[in-house]
Amino acid sequence: MKFYSEFALLDIKHGRKGVAKTVKAGKKIPVLIEGEIEGIWGSDDGISQEFEIAVKRVKVKGKIL
């Protein structure tokens, strides 16, 4: 199965203040998110469909830009 996405939201519990500070400073944090799609969020608008992901692991991948 293949699919494509240009956007995701990440609900951060631990470390969120540091992430917010970094992003507010205009920097980008490269991440690798591993998880499982386990549900549908909202409805299909004819262009895209949101899905719920149970996140198993998030890693900073590379240098903060």
mmJSON file of the N, C-alpha and C atoms, coordinates in Angstrom:
{"data_MODEL":{"atom_site":{
"group_PDB":["ATOM","ATOM","ATOM","ATOM","ATOM","ATOM","ATOM","ATOM","ATOM","ATOM","ATOM","ATOM","ATOM","ATOM","ATOM","ATOM","ATOM","ATOM","ATOM","ATOM","ATOM","ATOM","ATOM","ATOM","ATOM","ATOM","ATOM","ATOM","ATOM","ATOM","ATOM","ATOM","ATOM","ATOM","ATOM","ATOM","ATOM","ATOM","ATOM","ATOM","ATOM","ATOM","ATOM","ATOM","ATOM","ATOM","ATOM","ATOM","ATOM","ATOM","ATOM","ATOM","ATOM","ATOM","ATOM","ATOM","ATOM","ATOM","ATOM","ATOM","ATOM","ATOM","ATOM","ATOM","ATOM","ATOM","ATOM","ATOM","ATOM","ATOM","ATOM","ATOM","ATOM","ATOM","ATOM","ATOM","ATOM","ATOM","ATOM","ATOM","ATOM","ATOM","ATOM","ATOM","ATOM","ATOM","ATOM","ATOM","ATOM","ATOM","ATOM","ATOM","ATOM","ATOM","ATOM","ATOM","ATOM","ATOM","ATOM","ATOM","ATOM","ATOM","ATOM","ATOM","ATOM","ATOM","ATOM","ATOM","ATOM","ATOM","ATOM","ATOM","ATOM","ATOM","ATOM","ATOM","ATOM","ATOM","ATOM","ATOM","ATOM","ATOM","ATOM","ATOM","ATOM","ATOM","ATOM","ATOM","ATOM","ATOM","ATOM","ATOM","ATOM","ATOM","ATOM","ATOM","ATOM","ATOM","ATOM","ATOM","ATOM","ATOM","ATOM","ATOM","ATOM","ATOM","ATOM","ATOM","ATOM","ATOM","ATOM","ATOM","ATOM","ATOM","ATOM","ATOM","ATOM","ATOM","ATOM","ATOM","ATOM","ATOM","ATOM","ATOM","ATOM","ATOM","ATOM","ATOM","ATOM","ATOM","ATOM","ATOM","ATOM","ATOM","ATOM","ATOM","ATOM","ATOM","ATOM","ATOM","ATOM","ATOM","ATOM","ATOM","ATOM","ATOM","ATOM","ATOM","ATOM","ATOM","ATOM","ATOM","ATOM","ATOM","ATOM"],
"id":[1,2,3,4,5,6,7,8,9,10,11,12,13,14,15,16,17,18,19,20,21,22,23,24,25,26,27,28,29,30,31,32,33,34,35,36,37,38,39,40,41,42,43,44,45,46,47,48,49,50,51,52,53,54,55,56,57,58,59,60,61,62,63,64,65,66,67,68,69,70,71,72,73,74,75,76,77,78,79,80,81,82,83,84,85,86,87,88,89,90,91,92,93,94,95,96,97,98,99,100,101,102,103,104,105,106,107,108,109,110,111,112,113,114,115,116,117,118,119,120,121,122,123,124,125,126,127,128,129,130,131,132,133,134,135,136,137,138,139,140,141,142,143,144,145,146,147,148,149,150,151,152,153,154,155,156,157,158,159,160,161,162,163,164,165,166,167,168,169,170,171,172,173,174,175,176,177,178,179,180,181,182,183,184,185,186,187,188,189,190,191,192,193,194,195],
"type_symbol":["N","C","C","N","C","C","N","C","C","N","C","C","N","C","C","N","C","C","N","C","C","N","C","C","N","C","C","N","C","C","N","C","C","N","C","C","N","C","C","N","C","C","N","C","C","N","C","C","N","C","C","N","C","C","N","C","C","N","C","C","N","C","C","N","C","C","N","C","C","N","C","C","N","C","C","N","C","C","N","C","C","N","C","C","N","C","C","N","C","C","N","C","C","N","C","C","N","C","C","N","C","C","N","C","C","N","C","C","N","C","C","N","C","C","N","C","C","N","C","C","N","C","C","N","C","C","N","C","C","N","C","C","N","C","C","N","C","C","N","C","C","N","C","C","N","C","C","N","C","C","N","C","C","N","C","C","N","C","C","N","C","C","N","C","C","N","C","C","N","C","C","N","C","C","N","C","C","N","C","C","N","C","C","N","C","C","N","C","C","N","C","C","N","C","C"],
"label_atom_id":["N","CA","C","N","CA","C","N","CA","C","N","CA","C","N","CA","C","N","CA","C","N","CA","C","N","CA","C","N","CA","C","N","CA","C","N","CA","C","N","CA","C","N","CA","C","N","CA","C","N","CA","C","N","CA","C","N","CA","C","N","CA","C","N","CA","C","N","CA","C","N","CA","C","N","CA","C","N","CA","C","N","CA","C","N","CA","C","N","CA","C","N","CA","C","N","CA","C","N","CA","C","N","CA","C","N","CA","C","N","CA","C","N","CA","C","N","CA","C","N","CA","C","N","CA","C","N","CA","C","N","CA","C","N","CA","C","N","CA","C","N","CA","C","N","CA","C","N","CA","C","N","CA","C","N","CA","C","N","CA","C","N","CA","C","N","CA","C","N","CA","C","N","CA","C","N","CA","C","N","CA","C","N","CA","C","N","CA","C","N","CA","C","N","CA","C","N","CA","C","N","CA","C","N","CA","C","N","CA","C","N","CA","C","N","CA","C","N","CA","C","N","CA","C","N","CA","C"],
"label_alt_id":[null,null,null,null,null,null,null,null,null,null,null,null,null,null,null,null,null,null,null,null,null,null,null,null,null,null,null,null,null,null,null,null,null,null,null,null,null,null,null,null,null,null,null,null,null,null,null,null,null,null,null,null,null,null,null,null,null,null,null,null,null,null,null,null,null,null,null,null,null,null,null,null,null,null,null,null,null,null,null,null,null,null,null,null,null,null,null,null,null,null,null,null,null,null,null,null,null,null,null,null,null,null,null,null,null,null,null,null,null,null,null,null,null,null,null,null,null,null,null,null,null,null,null,null,null,null,null,null,null,null,null,null,null,null,null,null,null,null,null,null,null,null,null,null,null,null,null,null,null,null,null,null,null,null,null,null,null,null,null,null,null,null,null,null,null,null,null,null,null,null,null,null,null,null,null,null,null,null,null,null,null,null,null,null,null,null,null,null,null,null,null,null,null,null,null],
"label_comp_id":["MET","MET","MET","LYS","LYS","LYS","PHE","PHE","PHE","TYR","TYR","TYR","SER","SER","SER","GLU","GLU","GLU","PHE","PHE","PHE","ALA","ALA","ALA","LEU","LEU","LEU","LEU","LEU","LEU","ASP","ASP","ASP","ILE","ILE","ILE","LYS","LYS","LYS","HIS","HIS","HIS","GLY","GLY","GLY","ARG","ARG","ARG","LYS","LYS","LYS","GLY","GLY","GLY","VAL","VAL","VAL","ALA","ALA","ALA","LYS","LYS","LYS","THR","THR","THR","VAL","VAL","VAL","LYS","LYS","LYS","ALA","ALA","ALA","GLY","GLY","GLY","LYS","LYS","LYS","LYS","LYS","LYS","ILE","ILE","ILE","PRO","PRO","PRO","VAL","VAL","VAL","LEU","LEU","LEU","ILE","ILE","ILE","GLU","GLU","GLU","GLY","GLY","GLY","GLU","GLU","GLU","ILE","ILE","ILE","GLU","GLU","GLU","GLY","GLY","GLY","ILE","ILE","ILE","TRP","TRP","TRP","GLY","GLY","GLY","SER","SER","SER","ASP","ASP","ASP","ASP","ASP","ASP","GLY","GLY","GLY","ILE","ILE","ILE","SER","SER","SER","GLN","GLN","GLN","GLU","GLU","GLU","PHE","PHE","PHE","GLU","GLU","GLU","ILE","ILE","ILE","ALA","ALA","ALA","VAL","VAL","VAL","LYS","LYS","LYS","ARG","ARG","ARG","VAL","VAL","VAL","LYS","LYS","LYS","VAL","VAL","VAL","LYS","LYS","LYS","GLY","GLY","GLY","LYS","LYS","LYS","ILE","ILE","ILE","LEU","LEU","LEU"],
"label_asym_id":["A","A","A","A","A","A","A","A","A","A","A","A","A","A","A","A","A","A","A","A","A","A","A","A","A","A","A","A","A","A","A","A","A","A","A","A","A","A","A","A","A","A","A","A","A","A","A","A","A","A","A","A","A","A","A","A","A","A","A","A","A","A","A","A","A","A","A","A","A","A","A","A","A","A","A","A","A","A","A","A","A","A","A","A","A","A","A","A","A","A","A","A","A","A","A","A","A","A","A","A","A","A","A","A","A","A","A","A","A","A","A","A","A","A","A","A","A","A","A","A","A","A","A","A","A","A","A","A","A","A","A","A","A","A","A","A","A","A","A","A","A","A","A","A","A","A","A","A","A","A","A","A","A","A","A","A","A","A","A","A","A","A","A","A","A","A","A","A","A","A","A","A","A","A","A","A","A","A","A","A","A","A","A","A","A","A","A","A","A","A","A","A","A","A","A"],
"label_entity_id":["1","1","1","1","1","1","1","1","1","1","1","1","1","1","1","1","1","1","1","1","1","1","1","1","1","1","1","1","1","1","1","1","1","1","1","1","1","1","1","1","1","1","1","1","1","1","1","1","1","1","1","1","1","1","1","1","1","1","1","1","1","1","1","1","1","1","1","1","1","1","1","1","1","1","1","1","1","1","1","1","1","1","1","1","1","1","1","1","1","1","1","1","1","1","1","1","1","1","1","1","1","1","1","1","1","1","1","1","1","1","1","1","1","1","1","1","1","1","1","1","1","1","1","1","1","1","1","1","1","1","1","1","1","1","1","1","1","1","1","1","1","1","1","1","1","1","1","1","1","1","1","1","1","1","1","1","1","1","1","1","1","1","1","1","1","1","1","1","1","1","1","1","1","1","1","1","1","1","1","1","1","1","1","1","1","1","1","1","1","1","1","1","1","1","1"],
"label_seq_id":[1,1,1,2,2,2,3,3,3,4,4,4,5,5,5,6,6,6,7,7,7,8,8,8,9,9,9,10,10,10,11,11,11,12,12,12,13,13,13,14,14,14,15,15,15,16,16,16,17,17,17,18,18,18,19,19,19,20,20,20,21,21,21,22,22,22,23,23,23,24,24,24,25,25,25,26,26,26,27,27,27,28,28,28,29,29,29,30,30,30,31,31,31,32,32,32,33,33,33,34,34,34,35,35,35,36,36,36,37,37,37,38,38,38,39,39,39,40,40,40,41,41,41,42,42,42,43,43,43,44,44,44,45,45,45,46,46,46,47,47,47,48,48,48,49,49,49,50,50,50,51,51,51,52,52,52,53,53,53,54,54,54,55,55,55,56,56,56,57,57,57,58,58,58,59,59,59,60,60,60,61,61,61,62,62,62,63,63,63,64,64,64,65,65,65],
"pdbx_PDB_ins_code":[null,null,null,null,null,null,null,null,null,null,null,null,null,null,null,null,null,null,null,null,null,null,null,null,null,null,null,null,null,null,null,null,null,null,null,null,null,null,null,null,null,null,null,null,null,null,null,null,null,null,null,null,null,null,null,null,null,null,null,null,null,null,null,null,null,null,null,null,null,null,null,null,null,null,null,null,null,null,null,null,null,null,null,null,null,null,null,null,null,null,null,null,null,null,null,null,null,null,null,null,null,null,null,null,null,null,null,null,null,null,null,null,null,null,null,null,null,null,null,null,null,null,null,null,null,null,null,null,null,null,null,null,null,null,null,null,null,null,null,null,null,null,null,null,null,null,null,null,null,null,null,null,null,null,null,null,null,null,null,null,null,null,null,null,null,null,null,null,null,null,null,null,null,null,null,null,null,null,null,null,null,null,null,null,null,null,null,null,null,null,null,null,null,null,null],
"Cartn_x":[0.851,0.0,0.894,0.598,1.335,0.377,0.869,0.087,1.029,0.478,1.25,0.595,1.401,0.887,1.818,1.261,2.057,1.925,1.107,0.802,0.447,0.909,0.535,0.568,-0.219,-0.189,0.393,1.159,1.752,1.399,0.751,0.38,1.551,2.288,3.496,3.173,3.533,3.317,4.611,5.662,6.936,7.871,8.429,9.345,8.68,7.379,6.628,7.102,7.554,7.997,9.276,10.186,11.412,11.136,10.209,9.83,9.192,8.285,7.62,8.633,9.592,10.612,11.445,11.817,12.62,11.853,10.577,9.758,9.448,9.187,8.913,10.136,11.328,12.566,12.791,11.828,11.914,12.679,12.968,13.716,12.78,13.29,12.541,13.247,12.477,13.029,12.695,13.69,13.403,13.1,11.987,11.599,11.221,11.36,10.891,9.834,8.619,7.511,7.158,7.125,6.719,5.428,4.484,3.217,2.336,1.095,0.125,-1.149,-1.604,-2.892,-3.965,-4.819,-5.817,-7.236,-7.415,-8.765,-8.871,-10.114,-10.397,-10.765,-10.248,-10.504,-11.204,-12.41,-13.139,-13.658,-13.879,-14.433,-13.594,-13.759,-13.041,-13.651,-12.831,-13.325,-13.148,-12.782,-12.563,-11.115,-10.316,-8.901,-8.018,-8.443,-7.659,-8.573,-7.994,-8.709,-7.734,-8.146,-7.305,-7.499,-6.4,-6.426,-5.745,-6.197,-5.618,-4.441,-3.316,-2.136,-1.765,-1.599,-1.07,0.448,1.069,2.51,3.255,4.19,5.011,6.354,6.89,8.209,8.369,9.014,9.363,10.844,11.604,13.032,13.405,14.271,14.851,15.821,15.661,16.435,17.225,18.448,19.281,19.412,19.963,20.201,18.974,18.799,17.726,18.098,17.162,17.426,17.002],
"Cartn_y":[-1.178,0.0,1.237,2.188,3.443,4.606,5.634,6.852,8.031,9.243,10.473,11.482,12.243,13.272,14.473,15.655,16.872,17.542,16.966,17.656,16.651,16.926,16.116,17.002,16.651,17.314,16.333,16.848,15.991,16.543,15.747,16.128,15.771,16.782,16.559,16.763,15.795,15.889,16.285,15.503,15.781,16.477,17.615,18.359,19.44,19.64,20.588,22.029,22.425,23.815,24.093,23.136,23.299,23.33,22.486,22.477,23.813,24.3,25.581,26.723,26.748,27.794,27.762,26.579,26.421,26.889,26.477,26.842,28.345,28.902,30.347,31.169,30.582,31.257,31.151,30.541,30.445,29.238,28.299,27.114,25.953,24.981,23.767,22.57,21.633,20.438,19.236,18.61,17.432,16.236,15.563,14.424,13.214,12.07,10.817,10.298,10.116,9.665,8.237,7.348,5.968,5.717,5.09,4.804,3.944,3.84,3.021,3.819,3.841,4.455,3.539,4.091,3.234,3.789,4.932,5.478,6.592,7.011,8.098,9.338,10.479,11.751,12.661,13.058,13.92,13.148,13.882,13.237,13.593,12.827,13.042,14.252,15.277,16.495,16.473,15.317,15.198,15.441,15.965,16.217,15.402,15.337,14.609,14.059,13.205,12.586,12.503,12.928,12.839,11.493,10.977,9.709,9.873,9.097,9.09,8.117,8.577,7.728,7.561,6.31,6.025,6.078,7.118,7.331,6.382,5.655,4.72,5.343,6.182,6.766,8.015,9.027,10.242,10.501,10.669,10.925,12.188,13.003,14.12,13.491,13.842,13.22,14.29,14.522,15.52,16.777,17.806,19.074,19.97,20.723,21.719,22.828,23.158,24.129,25.528],
"Cartn_z":[0.0,0.0,0.0,-0.863,-0.923,-0.678,0.004,0.165,0.338,0.276,0.274,1.205,1.932,2.831,2.826,3.009,3.116,4.48,5.387,6.63,7.72,8.935,10.097,11.343,12.321,13.623,14.629,15.581,16.6,17.974,18.788,20.146,21.062,21.521,22.319,23.795,24.622,26.068,26.78,26.649,27.309,26.337,26.726,25.877,25.044,25.24,24.403,24.554,25.748,25.943,25.155,25.127,24.35,22.859,22.419,21.0,20.641,21.483,21.219,21.147,22.063,22.084,20.798,20.366,19.152,17.92,17.809,16.653,16.653,17.824,17.915,17.505,17.639,17.232,15.726,15.025,13.571,13.061,13.941,13.542,13.25,12.499,12.176,12.795,13.31,13.943,13.071,12.442,11.622,12.527,12.252,13.089,12.237,12.848,12.279,13.245,12.751,13.585,13.201,14.185,13.957,14.73,14.079,14.736,13.87,14.279,13.559,13.312,12.064,11.746,12.306,13.177,13.824,13.785,13.154,13.093,12.073,11.814,10.881,11.683,11.27,11.93,10.92,11.16,10.236,9.035,7.953,6.758,5.533,4.479,3.226,2.525,2.241,1.595,0.079,-0.462,-1.891,-2.296,-1.359,-1.613,-0.667,0.585,1.588,2.675,3.521,4.644,5.813,6.977,8.166,8.85,9.417,10.14,11.487,12.455,13.793,13.825,14.366,14.478,15.946,16.371,17.698,17.563,18.113,17.975,18.908,18.352,19.131,19.501,18.592,18.824,17.963,18.533,17.789,18.039,16.964,17.084,16.313,16.904,16.163,15.177,13.914,12.848,12.109,12.502,11.852,12.683,12.051,12.73,12.704,13.794,13.851,12.879,12.011,10.945,11.336],
"occupancy":[1.0,1.0,1.0,1.0,1.0,1.0,1.0,1.0,1.0,1.0,1.0,1.0,1.0,1.0,1.0,1.0,1.0,1.0,1.0,1.0,1.0,1.0,1.0,1.0,1.0,1.0,1.0,1.0,1.0,1.0,1.0,1.0,1.0,1.0,1.0,1.0,1.0,1.0,1.0,1.0,1.0,1.0,1.0,1.0,1.0,1.0,1.0,1.0,1.0,1.0,1.0,1.0,1.0,1.0,1.0,1.0,1.0,1.0,1.0,1.0,1.0,1.0,1.0,1.0,1.0,1.0,1.0,1.0,1.0,1.0,1.0,1.0,1.0,1.0,1.0,1.0,1.0,1.0,1.0,1.0,1.0,1.0,1.0,1.0,1.0,1.0,1.0,1.0,1.0,1.0,1.0,1.0,1.0,1.0,1.0,1.0,1.0,1.0,1.0,1.0,1.0,1.0,1.0,1.0,1.0,1.0,1.0,1.0,1.0,1.0,1.0,1.0,1.0,1.0,1.0,1.0,1.0,1.0,1.0,1.0,1.0,1.0,1.0,1.0,1.0,1.0,1.0,1.0,1.0,1.0,1.0,1.0,1.0,1.0,1.0,1.0,1.0,1.0,1.0,1.0,1.0,1.0,1.0,1.0,1.0,1.0,1.0,1.0,1.0,1.0,1.0,1.0,1.0,1.0,1.0,1.0,1.0,1.0,1.0,1.0,1.0,1.0,1.0,1.0,1.0,1.0,1.0,1.0,1.0,1.0,1.0,1.0,1.0,1.0,1.0,1.0,1.0,1.0,1.0,1.0,1.0,1.0,1.0,1.0,1.0,1.0,1.0,1.0,1.0,1.0,1.0,1.0,1.0,1.0,1.0],
"B_iso_or_equiv":[0.0,0.0,0.0,0.0,0.0,0.0,0.0,0.0,0.0,0.0,0.0,0.0,0.0,0.0,0.0,0.0,0.0,0.0,0.0,0.0,0.0,0.0,0.0,0.0,0.0,0.0,0.0,0.0,0.0,0.0,0.0,0.0,0.0,0.0,0.0,0.0,0.0,0.0,0.0,0.0,0.0,0.0,0.0,0.0,0.0,0.0,0.0,0.0,0.0,0.0,0.0,0.0,0.0,0.0,0.0,0.0,0.0,0.0,0.0,0.0,0.0,0.0,0.0,0.0,0.0,0.0,0.0,0.0,0.0,0.0,0.0,0.0,0.0,0.0,0.0,0.0,0.0,0.0,0.0,0.0,0.0,0.0,0.0,0.0,0.0,0.0,0.0,0.0,0.0,0.0,0.0,0.0,0.0,0.0,0.0,0.0,0.0,0.0,0.0,0.0,0.0,0.0,0.0,0.0,0.0,0.0,0.0,0.0,0.0,0.0,0.0,0.0,0.0,0.0,0.0,0.0,0.0,0.0,0.0,0.0,0.0,0.0,0.0,0.0,0.0,0.0,0.0,0.0,0.0,0.0,0.0,0.0,0.0,0.0,0.0,0.0,0.0,0.0,0.0,0.0,0.0,0.0,0.0,0.0,0.0,0.0,0.0,0.0,0.0,0.0,0.0,0.0,0.0,0.0,0.0,0.0,0.0,0.0,0.0,0.0,0.0,0.0,0.0,0.0,0.0,0.0,0.0,0.0,0.0,0.0,0.0,0.0,0.0,0.0,0.0,0.0,0.0,0.0,0.0,0.0,0.0,0.0,0.0,0.0,0.0,0.0,0.0,0.0,0.0,0.0,0.0,0.0,0.0,0.0,0.0],
"pdbx_formal_charge":[null,null,null,null,null,null,null,null,null,null,null,null,null,null,null,null,null,null,null,null,null,null,null,null,null,null,null,null,null,null,null,null,null,null,null,null,null,null,null,null,null,null,null,null,null,null,null,null,null,null,null,null,null,null,null,null,null,null,null,null,null,null,null,null,null,null,null,null,null,null,null,null,null,null,null,null,null,null,null,null,null,null,null,null,null,null,null,null,null,null,null,null,null,null,null,null,null,null,null,null,null,null,null,null,null,null,null,null,null,null,null,null,null,null,null,null,null,null,null,null,null,null,null,null,null,null,null,null,null,null,null,null,null,null,null,null,null,null,null,null,null,null,null,null,null,null,null,null,null,null,null,null,null,null,null,null,null,null,null,null,null,null,null,null,null,null,null,null,null,null,null,null,null,null,null,null,null,null,null,null,null,null,null,null,null,null,null,null,null,null,null,null,null,null,null],
"auth_seq_id":[1,1,1,2,2,2,3,3,3,4,4,4,5,5,5,6,6,6,7,7,7,8,8,8,9,9,9,10,10,10,11,11,11,12,12,12,13,13,13,14,14,14,15,15,15,16,16,16,17,17,17,18,18,18,19,19,19,20,20,20,21,21,21,22,22,22,23,23,23,24,24,24,25,25,25,26,26,26,27,27,27,28,28,28,29,29,29,30,30,30,31,31,31,32,32,32,33,33,33,34,34,34,35,35,35,36,36,36,37,37,37,38,38,38,39,39,39,40,40,40,41,41,41,42,42,42,43,43,43,44,44,44,45,45,45,46,46,46,47,47,47,48,48,48,49,49,49,50,50,50,51,51,51,52,52,52,53,53,53,54,54,54,55,55,55,56,56,56,57,57,57,58,58,58,59,59,59,60,60,60,61,61,61,62,62,62,63,63,63,64,64,64,65,65,65],
"auth_comp_id":["MET","MET","MET","LYS","LYS","LYS","PHE","PHE","PHE","TYR","TYR","TYR","SER","SER","SER","GLU","GLU","GLU","PHE","PHE","PHE","ALA","ALA","ALA","LEU","LEU","LEU","LEU","LEU","LEU","ASP","ASP","ASP","ILE","ILE","ILE","LYS","LYS","LYS","HIS","HIS","HIS","GLY","GLY","GLY","ARG","ARG","ARG","LYS","LYS","LYS","GLY","GLY","GLY","VAL","VAL","VAL","ALA","ALA","ALA","LYS","LYS","LYS","THR","THR","THR","VAL","VAL","VAL","LYS","LYS","LYS","ALA","ALA","ALA","GLY","GLY","GLY","LYS","LYS","LYS","LYS","LYS","LYS","ILE","ILE","ILE","PRO","PRO","PRO","VAL","VAL","VAL","LEU","LEU","LEU","ILE","ILE","ILE","GLU","GLU","GLU","GLY","GLY","GLY","GLU","GLU","GLU","ILE","ILE","ILE","GLU","GLU","GLU","GLY","GLY","GLY","ILE","ILE","ILE","TRP","TRP","TRP","GLY","GLY","GLY","SER","SER","SER","ASP","ASP","ASP","ASP","ASP","ASP","GLY","GLY","GLY","ILE","ILE","ILE","SER","SER","SER","GLN","GLN","GLN","GLU","GLU","GLU","PHE","PHE","PHE","GLU","GLU","GLU","ILE","ILE","ILE","ALA","ALA","ALA","VAL","VAL","VAL","LYS","LYS","LYS","ARG","ARG","ARG","VAL","VAL","VAL","LYS","LYS","LYS","VAL","VAL","VAL","LYS","LYS","LYS","GLY","GLY","GLY","LYS","LYS","LYS","ILE","ILE","ILE","LEU","LEU","LEU"],
"auth_asym_id":["A","A","A","A","A","A","A","A","A","A","A","A","A","A","A","A","A","A","A","A","A","A","A","A","A","A","A","A","A","A","A","A","A","A","A","A","A","A","A","A","A","A","A","A","A","A","A","A","A","A","A","A","A","A","A","A","A","A","A","A","A","A","A","A","A","A","A","A","A","A","A","A","A","A","A","A","A","A","A","A","A","A","A","A","A","A","A","A","A","A","A","A","A","A","A","A","A","A","A","A","A","A","A","A","A","A","A","A","A","A","A","A","A","A","A","A","A","A","A","A","A","A","A","A","A","A","A","A","A","A","A","A","A","A","A","A","A","A","A","A","A","A","A","A","A","A","A","A","A","A","A","A","A","A","A","A","A","A","A","A","A","A","A","A","A","A","A","A","A","A","A","A","A","A","A","A","A","A","A","A","A","A","A","A","A","A","A","A","A","A","A","A","A","A","A"],
"auth_atom_id":["N","CA","C","N","CA","C","N","CA","C","N","CA","C","N","CA","C","N","CA","C","N","CA","C","N","CA","C","N","CA","C","N","CA","C","N","CA","C","N","CA","C","N","CA","C","N","CA","C","N","CA","C","N","CA","C","N","CA","C","N","CA","C","N","CA","C","N","CA","C","N","CA","C","N","CA","C","N","CA","C","N","CA","C","N","CA","C","N","CA","C","N","CA","C","N","CA","C","N","CA","C","N","CA","C","N","CA","C","N","CA","C","N","CA","C","N","CA","C","N","CA","C","N","CA","C","N","CA","C","N","CA","C","N","CA","C","N","CA","C","N","CA","C","N","CA","C","N","CA","C","N","CA","C","N","CA","C","N","CA","C","N","CA","C","N","CA","C","N","CA","C","N","CA","C","N","CA","C","N","CA","C","N","CA","C","N","CA","C","N","CA","C","N","CA","C","N","CA","C","N","CA","C","N","CA","C","N","CA","C","N","CA","C","N","CA","C","N","CA","C","N","CA","C","N","CA","C"],
"pdbx_PDB_model_num":[1,1,1,1,1,1,1,1,1,1,1,1,1,1,1,1,1,1,1,1,1,1,1,1,1,1,1,1,1,1,1,1,1,1,1,1,1,1,1,1,1,1,1,1,1,1,1,1,1,1,1,1,1,1,1,1,1,1,1,1,1,1,1,1,1,1,1,1,1,1,1,1,1,1,1,1,1,1,1,1,1,1,1,1,1,1,1,1,1,1,1,1,1,1,1,1,1,1,1,1,1,1,1,1,1,1,1,1,1,1,1,1,1,1,1,1,1,1,1,1,1,1,1,1,1,1,1,1,1,1,1,1,1,1,1,1,1,1,1,1,1,1,1,1,1,1,1,1,1,1,1,1,1,1,1,1,1,1,1,1,1,1,1,1,1,1,1,1,1,1,1,1,1,1,1,1,1,1,1,1,1,1,1,1,1,1,1,1,1,1,1,1,1,1,1]
}}}
